[in-house]
């Protein structure tokens, strides 16, 4: 049985392809999922790919990944990266490697995006 990687996407990422294309490009979330599944397949990994606009659902997915001893989590928490202590605490509570991911360069954007609650706990960005 293949190990599973949880790919978690936060608020507004369901709008990729149409949302601010100068910042986020024209690829859709479906395109991102296809790329993730192809990369995982080459590494003999399964993918649990999720998107939610709701903080609690993201926390539930993190806890599920921990309970199932997932191979890892790749998370683009969107705006929750900068605001959610709940997501930060869920990551701290599990023993699963976490990679923080973003589509845009958050450090080249508004100053409020420069702080991440996730980065101090992530294994990589």
N, C-alpha and C positions, 0 to 999 in steps of 0.2 A: 504494500500500500504506500502510495506516494505521500510524503510530508506535505502539509498545506501551508501556504503563505496567505495571510489575510491582506488584501489591498483595500484600504479604507479611504474613502473620499468624502470630504465634508461639504458644507453648504455652498450652494450655487455651482458646484462642479457639474451638476446635471445640465447646466446651460452652456458647457463648452461647445465651441463651434459657432455660437451666436453671441456669446457674452464678450464684450470688449475685445474683439479679435486683434487689435493692435497690441494688447497686453498678453492675451492668452492664446492667440493663434486661431486657426480654423479647424483643428482636429477636434472631434467630438469625444465624449466620455466613452462611447462605444469603440472608437479608434484606440483610445488608451487601453481599454480592456483587451482588445485584440493583441496589441503589442505585449501586454503583460502575460497573456496566456501563451503566446509564442515563446517568449523568453523563459517562462516557467517550464514549458514542455521540453525545451532543450536541456533543462537541468533536472528533468524528471520530478518536477514539483507540481502539486495541484494548487489552484488559485480559488480563494473565496473572495470574490470581487463585490464590493458594496459601496453605495453612496447614500448619504442621508443628510438632510437639512436640519436634523434634530440631534442635539448634543447627547441626549440620553441614549439614543440608538447607537451612536458611535461608542459610548462608554460600554454598552451591552456587548457590542462586537469585540471590543478590546478584552473584556472579561471572558468572553467565549473563547477567544484565541488563547488566552492564558489557561483556561480550564482544559482545553483540548491539546495543550502543549504544542501549539503551532510551531512550524519551523521559523516563523518570523511574521512581523507586521511591517508593511510599507504604508505610511499614512500621510495623506495630504489633508490636514484638518481644516484647510481653508482659513477663514477668519477666526475660527476657534483656536488656531495656533497661538494667536495673540491674546486670547481672552479666557480660555477655558482651563481653570484649575481642576475641574472635574475630569477632563480628559487626561491632564497631566497626572493626577492621582491614580487613575485607572492604569496608566502605563507603569507607574511606580509600583503598583500592587502585583504585577505579574512578572514571571521569569521567562519572558520571550524577547528575543532581539527585535529592536524597533529601528526602522529607517524613516526619517522625516523627509518628505518630498514636497517640492513646490514647482509649479509650472513657470512662474515668473521669478525674477530675482527680487526677493522681498527687500533686500538692502538698497536697491536702486529705486525704491518706491517711497511712499509716505513713511514718516518716522515711526508712526504707531505700529507699522508692520516689522520693524527691526527687532522687536522682542518676541521670542518664542518660549512658551511654557514647556514645549516638548523637547527642544534641542538639548537641554542639560541631561535628559534621560536617554536620548537616542544614541544608538551605536554608530550611526552615520547620518549624514544629510546629503 
